[in-house]
Amino acid sequence: MTSPARATSVSPAAPAAPVASATRVTPATSAAPATRVGSATSAAPAASVSPATRVGSAPRVASASRGRPAKGYLSPSVVPQPLLHRWYAWCHLVPPHTAALNLRERYLPQLRSYLRSPQVHASALSNPARYGGPFLAPYGGVPGDVEELLAATEAAAAPLLRLAGDIKDAQRMLAEQADGKPMESLYAQVPESLRGLVELVYDTGNRPRLRFFEPLVHRAFAAELAKGQEISLAPRPDLAQPFTFGSPVLPGPHRLDLRIPFADPRLDALYASRRTGADVAGLAELLLGDEASDAAAAAFAGLFTEAAPAPYKEAPAGSVRMRYLNHATVLLETGSTAVLLDPLPGYADDGHRHLTLADLPERLDAVVLSHLHCDHVSVEALLQLRHRVGTVVVPRGGGGSLEDPSPKLLLQALGFTSVVELGEMESARIGEDAEVTMLPFLGEHGDLDIRSKAVPLVEIGGRRVLFATDAVDIDPDLYRRVRESTGDVDTVFIGLECVGAPMSWLYGPLMEGTQDRANDQARRLKGCDADMAERLVKRFGAQEVFVYALGLEPWLRHLTGSSYDPRSEQIRQTTLLLDRCRTRGVPAELLYEHAEHLWPTRHP
């Protein structure tokens, strides 16, 4: 997890001019046998939705009059941001119980704090080091718009807010009354919205807690979540967008908002049109409804271009190609198989040279997700890839704990129908010549009991690539034992976010009671330093090292809360590791913005 407090002193490339501010308008040896990954089926239909009701002006590129269909391609610069009650939808805003608690404990208090003292928030955000903190900028609006959003959310999200309140009440009831005695009598005191959705349990230390029947929670509140979901389309990236944990995305003339739930299969037609093109007028009718205004149709058409994208160039024969897109987003492909890890979004026309989601293959055999942090699981990116992904491979969840929602259920709630869940040391075959094994992931989660995390080991074209992401070599014996089972690897990707954010920065809304500030600051969401990373690299016998996942890319700043600072401890530790690897004759590189490498395939 990248550190939100890193100062924005230097950026290696100048950002593009931002969009004008909007104004309010209305196989391991001892691992289990590999599972065979199958092909995808179409996304599951969602509940019926109302057509979009907000439109804004946008430069018109492809015509789409109602009587004359025109083929167009969704522009590679268009940014489709998923929102829940106008807040950017990250992975904890998909499961109903974690979404409810974030609304009640994070976002509504933030709105109220801003309305009490907007000048305090403005002053804090004038300091670049405060970017990523709990400070609100009325993105595209004024304080009156924030007040309207608060009132609208309190009304529209009332069932979710009641669920969050009931979770807190149930936790307090257990803390006060569950003292080791049988809990059968306490079920009568479970708040109504939670009845039939939780089990009251003790751990082996007789500490009580709620265990959620998570599939039932999703089913019970899916319709309520869908009411608050929408896709907000912007014509191009805005590098001045505030941090998404701190500021809502207010409607404005530079956005076209589609009132469509995330799981709705109609979105696949929109995202597929980036490469295959579409009848723009027909697509507008599908997404906006046949009663949409001419202004809405014109705004929609303005997001399309008549220029077809360049054909995709496949990996050269006899090679494994690695392409780095950003942060922890890495594509591995041969002529027959493509595997994408931890995809985050990226778009054209942002002033930086990099690959985007539009530059991926027509078909991805698998997307592999390492852990449920917002800089590794992106709802925005996943929805755009849904129509072209065979299977999503995820770590197995923790079995109903509040802090550890199921990745598989999350993906299914986003409309994915082929999701493979792997436990530690379990493997799955992918495509014709790849396999992924989920290795144990230690650290970076504030010592919480998070099970849905893994270090993917991807074997493709005879190459063995370990994606250590933010895992920490706290206990060297763990990865010694893992290495004894897996053998050596060729390449290690590893993050050196050795500072990280306080535990409450991510998990605060889910925690019971008030957290001790000193402990919260000490239990940081941090990864390896140079010493730990070097031990891990040596232990797995890696002959090549890539440092990544440091939150350096400028176009991701509003998602990670961080940016490049050459004076930071993360960069200092990275330099140490790179120098040590090179001294030993091991090629090592810090990935930033764009990279591509070719490795010859190996045959058994």
Sequence and secondary structure as in RCSB ss.txt:
>XXXX:A:sequence
MTSPARATSVSPAAPAAPVASATRVTPATSAAPATRVGSATSAAPAASVSPATRVGSAPRVASASRGRPAKGYLS
PSVVPQPLLHRWYAWCHLVPPHTAALNLRERYLPQLRSYLRSPQVHASALSNPARYGGPFLAPYGGVPGDVEELL
AATEAAAAPLLRLAGDIKDAQRMLAEQADGKPMESLYAQVPESLRGLVELVYDTGNRPRLRFFEPLVHRAFAAEL
AKGQEISLAPRPDLAQPFTFGSPVLPGPHRLDLRIPFADPRLDALYASRRTGADVAGLAELLLGDEASDAAAAAF
AGLFTEAAPAPYKEAPAGSVRMRYLNHATVLLETGSTAVLLDPLPGYADDGHRHLTLADLPERLDAVVLSHLHCD
HVSVEALLQLRHRVGTVVVPRGGGGSLEDPSPKLLLQALGFTSVVELGEMESARIGEDAEVTMLPFLGEHGDLDI
RSKAVPLVEIGGRRVLFATDAVDIDPDLYRRVRESTGDVDTVFIGLECVGAPMSWLYGPLMEGTQDRANDQARRL
KGCDADMAERLVKRFGAQEVFVYALGLEPWLRHLTGSSYDPRSEQIRQTTLLLDRCRTRGVPAELLYEHAEHLWP
TRHP
>XXXX:A:secstr
   TT      SS               TTSEEEEE                 B       S  BTTB  EEEE 
TT EEEEEETTEE  GGGSSHHHHHHHIIIIIHHHHHHHHH HHHHHHHHTSGGGTTSS    TTS HHHHHHHH
HHHHHHTHHHHHHHHHHHHHHHHHHHH SSS  GGGGGGS GGGTTTEEEEE TT  EEEEE HHHHHHHHHHHH
HHHEEEEEESS  TT   TTT      TT EEE   TT THHHHHHHHHHH EEHHHHHHHHH TT  HHHHHHH
HTTEES          TTEEEEEEEETTEEEEE SS EEEES     SSSSS    GGGS S EEEEE  BSSTT
T  HHHHHHHGGGEEEEEEE   SS TTS  HHHHHHHTT   EEEE TTEEEEETTTEEEEEE   SSSTT   
 SB EEEEEETTEEEEEEET   SSHHHHHHHHHHH   SEEEEE   S EEHHHHHGGGSSS   HHHHHHSEE
    HHHHHHHHHHTT SEEEEE SS  GGGHHHHS    TTSHHHHHHHHHHHHHHHTT  EEE  S EEEEEE
    
